[in-house]
Amino acid sequence: MNTVVLPPAEPAEILMLYPGGYPVHLDVPQCDIGGAGTAMRFTLPLRGHNLPLRHARERKMVVALSGELRVRSGARVLAVLRPGEALLLPQGVGHRIFQHGPEPSTVGVALWPGRVEEAFRALARAVEARGFAREEAARILASFGLAWDNGATHEARGDVAVLPACVALERLPLLLAGALRERWRTWLRLSPGTGRANRIEGMEPGATLAPVNASKRS
């Protein structure tokens, strides 16, 4: 069995990408896992959403750590994620994440490879120094291979599978998955040192895990 040894956990670095906006917690900095990936966490208030993004280089996992999320690509709703559910996005898909339901939503985002975290650090520095300007934000993101795109020009095609987060983790790079099992253990309901969920919301004991076609979900 492969074991991931992490540096001692320190308080997560916090990035502010918009004045008065929500803090972004950098839970797994790329330096902790040799650049294999990066992961961040933020809480969307009621009717909140994140920046519209399209990654040219990175794959992405979006997971509902608490509350519900709605993920859109252009005019299409890719999925509504309930607590403990995840969505895997390939490179090149424009998308945006929205709070959904009656309570704030805590979002977990994992990206691999991990250098892209520097884009968000650069944006946070610019916001701290000069405030937020969309044109400057788009320029900074573009320098790291990110586009300001909600999917209007690069909409997702085909079916999208919604997975239990513990299953989605198995599709991530080993070091990134191991780090998330430790750092997000409380939200993902994982026992220490394991990659198995103790319980999945709405799932009967012994039931078989299978991808859910997002287009058939209400």
C-alpha positions as CSV (number, residue, x, y, z in Angstrom):
1,M,0.0,0.0,0.0
2,N,1.4,3.4,-0.9
3,T,1.6,5.9,1.9
4,V,1.7,9.7,1.4
5,V,3.8,11.5,4.0
6,L,2.8,15.2,4.3
7,P,4.6,18.0,6.1
8,P,3.0,19.0,9.4
9,A,-0.2,20.8,8.7
10,E,0.0,24.6,9.1
11,P,-2.8,27.1,9.0
12,A,-3.9,27.4,5.3
13,E,-2.7,30.3,3.3
14,I,-5.7,32.6,2.7
15,L,-6.1,34.5,-0.6
16,M,-8.6,37.3,-1.2
17,L,-9.5,37.4,-4.9
18,Y,-12.1,40.2,-4.7
19,P,-12.4,43.1,-2.2
20,G,-14.9,42.1,0.4
21,G,-15.3,38.7,-1.1
22,Y,-15.0,35.2,0.4
23,P,-11.5,34.0,1.5
24,V,-9.9,31.2,-0.5
25,H,-8.0,28.7,1.8
26,L,-5.1,27.0,0.1
27,D,-5.4,23.7,1.9
28,V,-2.8,21.7,-0.3
29,P,-0.1,24.0,-1.7
30,Q,1.8,22.5,-4.5
31,C,5.1,22.6,-2.6
32,D,3.7,20.1,-0.1
33,I,3.4,17.4,-2.8
34,G,6.1,18.2,-5.3
35,G,3.9,20.1,-7.7
36,A,1.6,17.2,-8.4
37,G,-1.4,19.3,-7.7
38,T,-3.0,22.0,-5.5
39,A,-6.3,22.3,-3.6
40,M,-8.3,25.1,-2.2
41,R,-11.5,25.6,-0.3
42,F,-14.0,28.5,-0.1
43,T,-17.5,29.1,1.1
44,L,-20.0,30.7,-1.2
45,P,-22.7,32.8,0.5
46,L,-26.4,32.6,-0.6
47,R,-26.6,33.4,-4.4
48,G,-22.8,33.5,-4.5
49,H,-20.5,32.2,-7.3
50,N,-16.9,32.0,-8.2
51,L,-14.9,33.5,-11.1
52,P,-15.7,32.0,-14.6
53,L,-12.7,30.0,-15.6
54,R,-11.3,27.8,-18.4
55,H,-8.1,25.8,-17.7
56,A,-6.0,25.1,-20.7
57,R,-3.5,22.8,-18.8
58,E,-5.1,21.5,-15.6
59,R,-7.8,18.9,-14.8
60,K,-10.1,19.9,-12.0
61,M,-12.2,18.2,-9.3
62,V,-15.1,20.2,-7.8
63,V,-16.5,18.8,-4.6
64,A,-19.4,19.9,-2.4
65,L,-17.8,19.8,1.1
66,S,-21.0,21.2,2.7
67,G,-24.2,22.6,1.2
68,E,-25.1,22.2,-2.4
69,L,-23.4,23.5,-5.6
70,R,-24.6,24.1,-9.1
71,V,-21.9,23.9,-11.8
72,R,-22.7,25.5,-15.2
73,S,-20.9,25.5,-18.5
74,G,-22.5,28.2,-20.7
75,A,-26.2,27.7,-20.7
76,R,-25.9,24.1,-19.5
77,V,-26.2,23.0,-15.9
78,L,-23.5,20.3,-15.7
79,A,-24.5,19.1,-12.2
80,V,-26.0,19.9,-8.9
81,L,-23.7,18.5,-6.3
82,R,-24.9,17.5,-2.9
83,P,-22.6,17.2,0.2
84,G,-19.9,14.6,-0.5
85,E,-20.4,14.5,-4.3
86,A,-17.7,15.5,-6.8
87,L,-17.4,16.4,-10.5
88,L,-14.3,15.9,-12.6
89,L,-13.7,18.4,-15.4
90,P,-11.2,18.0,-18.3
91,Q,-9.0,20.7,-19.6
92,G,-10.6,23.3,-21.9
93,V,-14.1,23.5,-20.4
94,G,-15.4,26.9,-19.4
95,H,-17.4,26.7,-16.2
96,R,-18.7,28.6,-13.1
97,I,-19.6,27.3,-9.7
98,F,-22.8,28.6,-7.9
99,Q,-24.2,28.3,-4.4
100,H,-27.3,26.2,-4.6
101,G,-30.1,25.5,-2.0
102,P,-31.0,27.2,1.3
103,E,-27.6,27.4,2.9
104,P,-24.1,28.6,2.1
105,S,-21.9,26.1,0.2
106,T,-18.4,25.1,1.0
107,V,-16.5,24.3,-2.2
108,G,-13.4,22.1,-2.5
109,V,-11.4,22.5,-5.7
110,A,-8.4,20.3,-6.7
111,L,-6.3,21.1,-9.7
112,W,-3.4,19.1,-11.3
113,P,-0.7,19.9,-12.1
114,G,-0.2,22.4,-9.3
115,R,1.6,25.4,-10.7
116,V,-1.7,27.1,-11.4
117,E,-2.0,28.1,-7.8
118,E,0.5,30.9,-8.6
119,A,-2.2,32.5,-10.8
120,F,-4.4,33.0,-7.8
121,R,-1.6,34.3,-5.6
122,A,-0.7,36.8,-8.4
123,L,-4.4,37.9,-8.6
124,A,-4.6,38.3,-4.8
125,R,-1.5,40.5,-4.8
126,A,-3.0,42.7,-7.5
127,V,-6.3,43.0,-5.7
128,E,-4.6,43.9,-2.4
129,A,-2.5,46.6,-4.2
130,R,-5.0,48.1,-6.6
131,G,-8.4,46.6,-6.0
132,F,-10.2,44.4,-8.6
133,A,-10.4,45.2,-12.3
134,R,-11.8,42.6,-14.6
135,E,-9.3,43.4,-17.4
136,E,-6.3,43.1,-15.2
137,A,-7.7,39.9,-13.6
138,A,-8.2,38.3,-17.0
139,R,-4.7,39.3,-18.1
140,I,-3.1,37.8,-14.9
141,L,-5.1,34.6,-15.3
142,A,-4.2,34.3,-19.0
143,S,-0.5,34.5,-18.2
144,F,-0.9,31.1,-16.4
145,G,-3.1,29.5,-19.1
146,L,-6.5,30.4,-17.6
147,A,-9.2,32.2,-19.5
148,W,-12.1,34.3,-18.2
149,D,-14.8,32.0,-19.6
150,N,-18.0,30.7,-18.2
151,G,-18.5,28.3,-21.0
152,A,-20.1,30.7,-23.5
153,T,-17.3,29.9,-26.0
154,H,-16.1,26.5,-24.7
155,E,-19.2,24.7,-23.4
156,A,-18.9,21.1,-22.1
157,R,-20.1,18.4,-24.4
158,G,-21.5,14.9,-23.6
159,D,-22.6,13.5,-20.2
160,V,-20.9,14.4,-17.0
161,A,-20.6,11.9,-14.2
162,V,-21.3,12.9,-10.6
163,L,-19.3,10.7,-8.2
164,P,-18.9,10.2,-4.5
165,A,-15.9,12.2,-3.5
166,C,-14.1,9.1,-2.2
167,V,-14.4,7.5,-5.7
168,A,-13.4,10.7,-7.5
169,L,-10.2,10.9,-5.3
170,E,-9.1,7.6,-6.8
171,R,-8.8,9.3,-10.2
172,L,-6.5,12.0,-9.0
173,P,-2.7,11.8,-8.8
174,L,-1.6,9.7,-5.9
175,L,0.1,12.5,-3.9
176,L,-2.8,14.9,-4.4
177,A,-5.4,12.3,-3.4
178,G,-3.5,11.3,-0.3
179,A,-3.1,15.0,0.8
180,L,-6.9,15.6,0.3
181,R,-7.8,12.5,2.3
182,E,-5.9,14.0,5.3
183,R,-6.6,17.7,4.9
184,W,-10.3,17.3,4.0
185,R,-11.0,14.3,6.3
186,T,-13.6,16.1,8.3
187,W,-15.7,17.0,5.3
188,L,-15.2,13.8,3.4
189,R,-15.9,11.6,6.5
190,L,-12.7,9.6,6.1
191,S,-11.1,7.6,8.9
192,P,-7.5,8.5,9.6
193,G,-5.1,6.7,7.3
194,T,-7.8,5.4,5.0
195,G,-9.2,6.3,1.6
196,R,-12.7,4.9,2.4
197,A,-15.7,7.0,3.3
198,N,-17.4,6.0,6.5
199,R,-20.8,7.0,5.1
200,I,-22.1,8.6,1.9
201,E,-25.2,10.8,2.3
202,G,-28.3,9.0,1.1
203,M,-26.6,5.7,0.5
204,E,-27.6,2.4,2.1
205,P,-24.9,0.3,3.7
206,G,-23.4,-2.2,1.3
207,A,-24.8,-0.4,-1.8
208,T,-22.7,-0.3,-5.0
209,L,-21.1,3.0,-6.0
210,A,-21.8,4.0,-9.6
211,P,-21.5,7.2,-11.6
212,V,-24.6,9.2,-11.8
213,N,-25.6,10.8,-15.2
214,A,-25.9,14.5,-14.3
215,S,-28.4,15.1,-17.1
216,K,-30.9,12.8,-15.3
217,R,-30.6,14.5,-12.0
218,S,-33.2,17.0,-10.8
